[in-house]
Amino acid sequence: MNPETIIPLLKEALNLSDSATVERHPAGLVNQVYHLKDEGRGFAVKWVGEDEFSGIDRFHQFVLQEQLAERGIAPKPVWLSDDELVWVEEWEDDTDPHPNIRSPEALASVLARVHGIPITARPLNLFSRWLHYMHSAGLKEGDALFDNAIQLRASLVKSEGNTEDYVLCHNDLLAHHVVRDSTPFIVDWEYSAMGNRYFDIAGCAKINGFSEAQTQALALAYAEEVGKDVEEVLMQVKHHMEIVCVTNDLWQAALDANK
C-alpha cells in the first residue's frame, strides 16, 4: 500500500482535514500499519492485502472487536474497506508495554481476563484452518508437516469439543500486544475466536519465546487466577504445545509459499 493513497481513500469516511498526515509504523511479518494523524485524532490504518493465505474473515473480526472495544479492552474499529483489505481503528497512544507485562504472571492475568469476557465469537475451527494453510503452502500426504497435522487431528477435535474450556481466545498474545499497566488493553485481535483456553496459553508461551520454566510459571499463575487444578493446567498446556507448534509451522509454511 502506498502511504500517499491513504488520505484520499479515507478523507470522506473519516472527515479528514487538509492537515492530516501519515507515517509508517512497525508491524508484523504480514500486515502494513500506518499512523494517521488529524487535528488531535489518531488512527491505525492496517493494510492486510498480503494476508490472503490466513483465511481470516475480516468483517466478523471487525464486529467482534467492536464488542471488545465497548468493554474497554480493545481499540475501537472505525472503518473497513469493501474489499476488506484496509482496516482502520482508533490509535492507542500508549503502545509501549509496561515492563512487568512481560512476566509470565502478568500475561497469565491478561489471559484469564480475556477468557472471562462474556462474548460469543465464531469458533476457531483449527483443523479447517490447518487445511487452509496446507492447501496454501502446497503440502500433501508424505510431507512430514502434513502427516504430523493429520496425526494430531483426533486430539485437536477433542480439544475443541471440550465445552468446559471453550472460551474467547486472543490467539496472538505477544507481550507488546498488551498496553497500559493498569486495566489490560490489548491490540491485534485478528486471530481471536472461540477455542480451547489451553491452546491460547500454550500459544502465548510459544510466541513470547518462554523457556520451560517460564511456561510452567505461566501455567501455575493462570491456574491460580481462574481456580483450576494446577496439575490439570500443567498437563493441558504441555499437551496443547504440540498443537501450537504445528499451527505455527503450518502458518509459516503458508506465509513462505505466498511471499
C-alpha positions in Angstrom: 0.0 0.0 0.0 1.3 3.4 -0.9 1.0 5.9 2.0 0.1 8.7 -0.4 -3.1 6.9 -1.2 -4.3 6.6 2.4 -5.6 10.2 3.0 -7.5 10.4 -0.3 -9.0 7.0 0.4 -10.2 7.9 3.9 -10.8 11.6 3.6 -14.5 11.4 3.3 -15.1 8.4 5.5 -13.2 9.9 8.4 -13.9 13.6 7.6 -10.2 14.3 7.4 -8.8 17.9 7.2 -6.2 19.1 4.8 -3.6 18.9 7.6 -3.9 15.1 8.0 -0.6 13.2 7.9 0.5 9.6 7.6 3.6 7.8 8.7 4.6 4.1 8.6 4.6 2.2 11.9 6.5 -1.0 12.7 4.3 -4.1 12.1 4.5 -7.9 11.9 5.6 -10.1 9.0 2.4 -9.7 7.0 0.4 -6.5 7.6 1.5 -2.9 6.9 0.5 -0.4 9.6 0.3 3.4 9.3 -0.3 6.1 11.9 -2.8 8.6 10.5 -3.0 11.9 12.5 -5.5 14.6 12.0 -6.2 17.6 14.4 -5.9 15.7 17.6 -7.3 12.4 16.3 -5.3 9.3 15.6 -6.0 6.2 13.6 -4.2 3.0 12.9 -4.6 2.1 9.3 -3.8 -1.5 8.5 -3.2 -2.9 5.0 -3.9 -6.6 5.0 -3.6 -7.2 1.3 -0.6 -9.5 1.8 -2.5 -11.8 4.1 -4.6 -13.8 1.6 -3.3 -17.1 3.0 -4.7 -16.8 6.5 -8.3 -17.3 5.8 -9.4 -14.6 8.3 -13.0 -13.2 7.9 -12.2 -9.5 8.4 -15.9 -8.5 8.7 -16.6 -10.8 11.5 -13.4 -9.8 13.3 -14.5 -6.2 12.9 -17.8 -6.9 14.6 -16.1 -8.8 17.4 -13.6 -6.0 18.0 -16.5 -3.5 18.2 -17.9 -5.5 21.1 -14.5 -5.8 22.7 -14.0 -2.0 22.4 -17.2 -1.4 24.2 -15.8 -3.4 27.1 -12.6 -1.2 27.1 -10.2 -4.0 26.3 -9.5 -3.3 22.6 -9.2 -0.3 20.2 -12.4 0.8 18.5 -12.5 -0.2 14.8 -14.0 2.6 12.7 -13.8 1.6 9.0 -13.3 -1.5 6.8 -13.0 -1.2 3.1 -15.5 -3.1 0.9 -12.7 -5.5 -0.2 -11.7 -5.9 3.4 -8.0 -5.1 2.6 -7.9 -1.8 4.6 -8.8 -1.8 8.3 -8.9 1.4 10.4 -9.2 1.6 14.2 -8.6 4.3 16.8 -4.9 4.8 17.6 -3.7 3.8 21.0 -1.1 6.4 22.1 0.4 4.2 24.9 1.9 1.5 22.7 4.9 0.7 24.9 4.0 -2.0 27.3 4.9 -1.7 31.0 8.0 -3.9 31.8 6.0 -6.0 34.2 3.6 -7.2 31.5 6.4 -9.3 30.0 6.4 -11.6 33.0 4.5 -15.0 32.8 2.5 -14.0 35.8 1.3 -10.8 34.2 0.4 -12.5 31.0 -1.5 -15.2 32.9 -3.6 -12.5 34.4 -4.3 -11.0 31.0 -5.2 -14.4 29.6 -7.6 -15.0 32.5 -9.3 -11.6 31.8 -9.7 -12.4 28.1 -11.1 -15.9 28.7 -13.6 -14.5 31.1 -15.1 -12.0 28.6 -18.8 -12.9 28.1 -18.7 -12.7 24.3 -19.5 -15.5 21.9 -17.5 -15.2 18.7 -17.0 -17.5 15.8 -15.2 -20.8 16.6 -11.5 -21.0 15.6 -12.2 -24.4 14.0 -8.5 -25.0 14.0 -8.3 -28.1 11.8 -10.1 -26.3 9.0 -7.5 -23.5 9.4 -4.8 -26.1 9.2 -6.3 -27.5 5.9 -6.4 -23.9 4.6 -2.7 -23.4 5.5 -1.7 -26.8 4.0 -3.5 -26.0 0.7 -2.0 -22.5 0.6 1.5 -24.0 1.2 1.1 -26.8 -1.3 1.6 -29.5 1.3 0.4 -33.0 0.6 0.5 -36.6 2.0 4.0 -37.7 2.5 5.2 -34.3 3.6 6.3 -34.5 7.3 4.4 -31.5 8.4 1.2 -32.6 6.6 1.4 -36.1 8.1 2.1 -34.7 11.6 -1.0 -32.5 11.4 -3.2 -35.4 10.2 -2.0 -37.5 13.1 -3.0 -34.7 15.6 -6.5 -34.3 14.1 -8.3 -36.5 16.7 -6.5 -34.8 19.6 -7.4 -31.4 18.1 -11.1 -32.3 17.6 -11.3 -33.5 21.2 -9.7 -30.2 22.4 -12.2 -28.0 20.5 -15.1 -30.2 21.7 -14.3 -29.6 25.4 -17.1 -27.2 26.3 -15.7 -26.6 29.8 -12.6 -25.0 28.4 -14.2 -23.4 25.4 -13.7 -19.6 25.8 -12.9 -16.5 23.8 -9.2 -16.6 23.0 -6.9 -13.9 21.7 -4.6 -16.4 19.9 -1.7 -14.0 19.4 -0.9 -12.6 22.9 2.6 -11.2 22.5 3.7 -9.1 25.4 3.8 -6.0 23.2 0.2 -6.5 22.2 -0.7 -5.7 25.8 -0.6 -1.9 26.5 -1.3 0.1 29.7 -0.1 -1.3 33.0 -3.4 -0.9 34.9 -6.5 -2.3 33.2 -5.3 -4.6 30.4 -5.8 -3.1 26.9 -4.9 -5.4 24.0 -4.3 -4.8 20.3 -4.1 -7.1 17.3 -7.2 -9.3 17.8 -7.3 -10.6 14.2 -6.8 -14.2 15.2 -9.3 -14.1 18.1 -12.0 -16.7 18.2 -13.8 -19.2 20.4 -11.4 -22.0 21.3 -9.7 -24.1 23.9 -8.1 -21.9 26.7 -5.0 -24.2 26.8 -4.3 -23.6 23.2 -4.2 -19.9 23.9 -2.0 -20.3 27.0 0.5 -22.6 25.1 0.4 -20.2 22.2 1.2 -17.2 24.5 4.2 -19.1 25.8 5.4 -20.1 22.3 5.2 -16.6 20.7 6.8 -14.9 23.6 9.7 -17.3 23.5 9.2 -18.6 27.0 11.6 -21.2 28.4 10.2 -24.4 30.0 10.4 -22.8 33.4 8.6 -19.6 32.2 5.9 -21.7 30.6 5.4 -23.5 33.9 5.2 -20.2 35.7 2.6 -19.0 33.2 0.5 -22.2 33.7 0.8 -22.0 37.5 -0.2 -18.4 37.6 -3.2 -19.0 35.3 -4.4 -21.9 37.4 -4.4 -19.6 40.4 -6.1 -16.8 38.5 -9.1 -19.0 37.4 -9.2 -21.5 40.2 -8.2 -24.5 38.2 -6.3 -27.6 39.3 -2.6 -27.0 38.9 -1.7 -30.4 37.7 -4.5 -30.4 35.1 -3.4 -27.0 33.8 0.2 -28.1 33.5 -0.8 -31.2 31.7 -3.1 -29.5 29.3 -0.6 -26.7 28.4 2.0 -29.3 27.7 -0.4 -31.3 25.5 -1.5 -28.2 23.6 2.0 -27.0 23.0 2.4 -29.7 20.3 -0.8 -28.4 18.6 0.5 -24.8 18.8 3.9 -25.8 17.3 2.2 -27.5 14.3 -0.1 -24.5 13.9 2.8 -22.1 13.8 4.8 -24.3 11.4 1.8 -24.5 9.0 1.2 -20.8 9.2 4.9 -20.2 8.4 4.8 -22.6 5.5 1.8 -20.8 4.1 3.5 -17.5 4.5 6.7 -18.6 2.9 4.7 -20.1 -0.1 2.8 -16.8 -0.6 5.7 -14.4 -0.4 
